[in-house]
Amino acid sequence: MELLRDLVNYEFLRNALITVVLSSILSGTVSPVIVYKRMEFIGDGLAHAIFAGVALAVLLDFNVLLGAILATVLFAFLIYQLNKGRFISESTAIGLLLPVFMSIGVVLFSKTERYTTDVTSYLFGNLLLVTKQDILFILVTTVATVLILYTLRYEIAYWIFDEEMANFYGINVKRIKLLVFVLISFTVVATLKVAGVVVMGAFLVIPGVFAKFNTRSFTHAIEKSTIFNISNSILGFLAAYYLDLPPGPTIVLLSFASLMLSLVSRRR
């Protein structure tokens, strides 16, 4: 009852809950693609890349959302280009670029007057900073991502499981890969204020791992991942509210506990 009363009285709390739900749908939808294609480090790398874009936006006083988008898209594009000729693996490319982007962010943030406050907010997430513009961005990103993944689900599935077969059937593998990178980039930006840079990787991976071990169908995996993520995100939000804990890490811990319980129950 206390939460319902506060939701009615405080707009920031309503915004926070809406953001958590939309972010859980978005990341839950994208997570199986990341897990099945073994791109787990992509989300973590993109989250750290955001740091540079946000720092630049704060330093030059322009839209933080725009800075985050530019940084993640640039990071994803550089990974795509470095991996294009197969001379450098994706994980190696991420290992090269992640510390560079993170270092740029730290250097730029050190030149701002709000260093400590801003760094903490973006490292661990801060739902109190959610604006209506953020909610609109998350909503548009969620709807667009769900529609794209549904429309191209068979092409993406072929790309995930057998790239040679995908090429044989005339699927443009390079475009699919670049599209997925862009979708993950926007997902990371959209969920930043929930998860933060530090736990973003887990936020994008745990739902997909749960789905992979509980279904054999890629399409069903997306459904299970999304339901799993929504459930744990709402429960995590409630736990964070009543126990006065940070929402992002609380959601991740609860999701991890749910995943472990699921894996243990499967082995019995």
C-alpha positions as CSV (number, residue, x, y, z in Angstrom):
1,M,0.0,0.0,0.0
2,E,2.9,2.4,0.8
3,L,4.4,1.8,-2.7
4,L,1.0,2.4,-4.4
5,R,0.6,5.7,-2.4
6,D,4.1,6.8,-3.4
7,L,3.5,5.9,-7.0
8,V,0.4,8.1,-7.1
9,N,2.2,11.0,-5.3
10,Y,5.6,11.0,-6.8
11,E,6.2,11.3,-10.5
12,F,9.9,10.3,-10.3
13,L,8.9,6.9,-8.8
14,R,6.4,6.3,-11.6
15,N,9.0,7.2,-14.1
16,A,11.5,4.8,-12.4
17,L,9.0,1.9,-12.5
18,I,8.1,2.5,-16.1
19,T,11.8,2.6,-17.0
20,V,12.5,-0.6,-15.2
21,V,9.6,-2.4,-17.0
22,L,10.5,-1.1,-20.5
23,S,14.2,-1.8,-19.9
24,S,13.5,-5.3,-18.8
25,I,11.4,-6.0,-22.0
26,L,14.1,-4.5,-24.2
27,S,17.1,-6.3,-22.6
28,G,15.1,-9.5,-22.3
29,T,14.4,-9.5,-26.0
30,V,18.0,-8.8,-27.0
31,S,19.7,-11.1,-24.4
32,P,19.1,-14.5,-26.3
33,V,20.7,-13.1,-29.4
34,I,23.8,-12.1,-27.4
35,V,24.0,-15.5,-25.5
36,Y,23.2,-17.8,-28.5
37,K,25.8,-16.0,-30.7
38,R,28.3,-15.9,-27.8
39,M,28.6,-12.1,-27.8
40,E,28.5,-11.8,-24.0
41,F,31.4,-9.3,-23.9
42,I,29.7,-7.0,-26.5
43,G,27.2,-5.6,-23.9
44,D,29.9,-5.1,-21.3
45,G,32.2,-3.3,-23.9
46,L,29.4,-1.1,-25.1
47,A,28.4,-0.1,-21.5
48,H,32.0,1.0,-20.9
49,A,32.1,2.8,-24.2
50,I,29.1,4.9,-23.1
51,F,31.3,6.3,-20.4
52,A,33.3,8.2,-23.0
53,G,30.2,9.6,-24.7
54,V,28.6,10.7,-21.5
55,A,31.7,12.4,-20.3
56,L,32.1,14.3,-23.5
57,A,28.5,15.4,-23.4
58,V,28.8,16.6,-19.8
59,L,32.1,18.4,-20.5
60,L,30.8,20.2,-23.7
61,D,27.3,20.6,-22.2
62,F,25.2,18.9,-24.9
63,N,22.6,16.1,-24.7
64,V,23.9,13.2,-22.7
65,L,21.7,10.7,-24.5
66,L,23.2,11.8,-27.9
67,G,26.7,11.5,-26.5
68,A,25.9,7.9,-25.3
69,I,24.4,6.9,-28.6
70,L,27.4,8.3,-30.6
71,A,29.9,6.5,-28.3
72,T,28.2,3.1,-28.4
73,V,27.5,3.2,-32.2
74,L,31.2,4.2,-32.8
75,F,32.4,1.4,-30.5
76,A,30.1,-1.2,-32.3
77,F,31.2,0.0,-35.7
78,L,34.9,-0.2,-34.8
79,I,34.5,-3.7,-33.5
80,Y,32.6,-4.7,-36.7
81,Q,35.4,-3.2,-38.8
82,L,38.3,-4.8,-36.8
83,N,36.5,-8.2,-37.0
84,K,35.5,-7.8,-40.7
85,G,38.6,-9.6,-42.1
86,R,38.6,-12.2,-39.3
87,F,42.2,-11.1,-38.4
88,I,41.1,-9.9,-35.0
89,S,38.4,-11.7,-33.0
90,E,35.5,-9.8,-31.5
91,S,36.7,-10.5,-28.0
92,T,40.2,-9.2,-28.9
93,A,38.7,-6.1,-30.5
94,I,36.7,-5.4,-27.4
95,G,39.7,-6.0,-25.2
96,L,41.6,-3.3,-27.3
97,L,38.8,-0.7,-27.4
98,L,37.2,-1.1,-23.9
99,P,40.1,0.4,-21.9
100,V,40.6,3.1,-24.5
101,F,37.0,4.3,-24.3
102,M,36.9,3.9,-20.5
103,S,40.1,5.9,-20.2
104,I,38.8,8.7,-22.4
105,G,35.7,8.8,-20.2
106,V,37.7,9.1,-17.0
107,V,40.0,11.8,-18.4
108,L,37.0,13.8,-19.7
109,F,35.1,13.4,-16.5
110,S,38.1,14.6,-14.5
111,K,37.8,17.9,-16.3
112,T,34.1,18.4,-15.2
113,E,33.0,20.1,-12.0
114,R,30.6,17.2,-11.1
115,Y,33.1,14.4,-11.3
116,T,32.1,12.3,-8.3
117,T,28.3,12.6,-8.6
118,D,28.2,12.0,-12.4
119,V,30.7,9.0,-12.3
120,T,28.7,7.3,-9.6
121,S,25.4,7.8,-11.3
122,Y,26.6,6.3,-14.6
123,L,28.7,3.5,-13.1
124,F,25.8,2.1,-11.0
125,G,22.7,3.6,-12.6
126,N,20.4,6.2,-11.1
127,L,16.6,5.9,-11.6
128,L,16.1,9.3,-10.0
129,L,17.7,10.9,-13.0
130,V,15.1,9.4,-15.4
131,T,13.3,12.1,-17.5
132,K,10.3,11.9,-19.8
133,Q,12.7,12.2,-22.7
134,D,14.5,9.0,-21.4
135,I,11.2,7.1,-21.1
136,L,10.2,8.1,-24.7
137,F,13.6,7.0,-26.0
138,I,13.4,3.6,-24.2
139,L,9.8,3.1,-25.4
140,V,10.7,3.9,-29.1
141,T,13.9,1.7,-28.8
142,T,11.9,-1.2,-27.2
143,V,9.1,-1.1,-29.8
144,A,11.6,-0.8,-32.7
145,T,13.8,-3.6,-31.4
146,V,11.0,-6.0,-30.8
147,L,9.5,-5.4,-34.3
148,I,12.9,-5.8,-36.0
149,L,13.8,-9.0,-34.1
150,Y,10.3,-10.4,-34.9
151,T,10.4,-9.5,-38.6
152,L,14.0,-10.8,-39.1
153,R,13.8,-13.6,-36.6
154,Y,14.5,-16.4,-39.1
155,E,17.4,-14.4,-40.8
156,I,18.9,-13.7,-37.4
157,A,18.5,-17.3,-36.3
158,Y,20.3,-18.5,-39.4
159,W,23.1,-16.0,-38.7
160,I,23.4,-17.2,-35.1
161,F,23.5,-20.9,-35.8
162,D,25.1,-21.3,-39.2
163,E,26.5,-18.3,-41.1
164,E,27.5,-20.4,-44.1
165,M,23.9,-21.7,-44.5
166,A,22.7,-18.1,-44.1
167,N,24.9,-17.0,-47.0
168,F,23.7,-20.0,-49.0
169,Y,20.1,-18.9,-48.6
170,G,21.0,-15.3,-49.7
171,I,20.9,-13.7,-46.3
172,N,23.2,-10.7,-46.1
173,V,25.2,-11.8,-43.0
174,K,27.2,-8.6,-42.8
175,R,24.1,-6.4,-42.7
176,I,22.5,-8.7,-40.1
177,K,25.6,-8.6,-37.9
178,L,25.9,-4.8,-38.2
179,L,22.1,-4.4,-37.5
180,V,22.4,-6.6,-34.3
181,F,25.4,-4.5,-33.2
182,V,23.4,-1.3,-33.6
183,L,20.4,-2.8,-31.7
184,I,22.6,-3.9,-28.8
185,S,24.1,-0.4,-28.8
186,F,20.7,1.3,-28.5
187,T,19.7,-1.3,-25.8
188,V,22.8,-0.5,-23.7
189,V,22.0,3.3,-24.0
190,A,18.4,2.8,-23.1
191,T,19.1,0.7,-20.0
192,L,22.0,2.7,-18.7
193,K,20.1,4.5,-15.9
194,V,18.7,1.2,-14.6
195,A,21.8,-1.0,-14.7
196,G,24.7,1.4,-15.0
197,V,28.1,0.6,-16.6
198,V,29.3,-1.8,-13.9
199,V,26.4,-4.4,-14.0
200,M,25.2,-3.8,-17.6
201,G,26.9,-7.0,-18.8
202,A,24.9,-9.2,-16.4
203,F,21.7,-7.3,-17.2
204,L,22.1,-8.3,-20.8
205,V,23.3,-11.9,-20.3
206,I,21.5,-13.5,-17.4
207,P,18.0,-13.6,-19.1
208,G,19.4,-15.2,-22.2
209,V,21.3,-17.8,-20.2
210,F,18.1,-18.7,-18.3
211,A,16.2,-19.0,-21.6
212,K,18.9,-21.1,-23.3
213,F,18.8,-23.7,-20.6
214,N,15.0,-23.8,-20.4
215,T,14.0,-24.1,-24.1
216,R,15.2,-25.5,-27.4
217,S,13.6,-22.9,-29.6
218,F,15.2,-19.6,-30.3
219,T,11.8,-17.9,-30.7
220,H,10.6,-19.3,-27.4
221,A,13.9,-18.3,-25.8
222,I,13.2,-14.7,-26.6
223,E,9.7,-15.1,-24.9
224,K,11.1,-16.8,-21.8
225,S,14.0,-14.4,-21.5
226,T,11.6,-11.4,-21.6
227,I,9.2,-12.9,-19.1
228,F,12.1,-13.9,-16.8
229,N,13.5,-10.4,-17.0
230,I,10.3,-8.6,-16.4
231,S,9.5,-10.7,-13.3
232,N,12.9,-10.3,-11.7
233,S,13.1,-6.6,-12.6
234,I,9.8,-5.8,-10.9
235,L,10.6,-7.9,-7.9
236,G,14.1,-6.3,-7.7
237,F,12.6,-2.9,-7.9
238,L,10.2,-3.7,-5.1
239,A,13.1,-5.1,-3.0
240,A,15.2,-2.0,-3.7
241,Y,12.3,0.3,-2.7
242,Y,11.5,-1.4,0.6
243,L,15.1,-2.2,1.6
244,D,16.5,1.1,0.4
245,L,18.9,-0.6,-2.0
246,P,20.3,0.5,-5.5
247,P,17.8,-0.9,-8.0
248,G,20.2,-2.0,-10.8
249,P,22.5,-4.2,-8.7
250,T,19.5,-5.5,-6.7
251,I,17.8,-6.7,-9.9
252,V,21.0,-8.3,-11.1
253,L,21.5,-10.2,-7.8
254,L,17.8,-11.4,-7.8
255,S,18.1,-12.5,-11.5
256,F,21.3,-14.3,-10.8
257,A,19.7,-16.1,-7.8
258,S,16.7,-17.1,-9.9
259,L,19.1,-18.4,-12.6
260,M,21.0,-20.5,-10.1
261,L,17.8,-21.9,-8.6
262,S,16.7,-22.8,-12.1
263,L,20.0,-24.6,-12.9
264,V,20.0,-26.5,-9.6
265,S,16.4,-27.7,-10.1
266,R,17.2,-28.9,-13.6
267,R,20.0,-31.2,-12.3
268,R,17.8,-32.9,-9.7
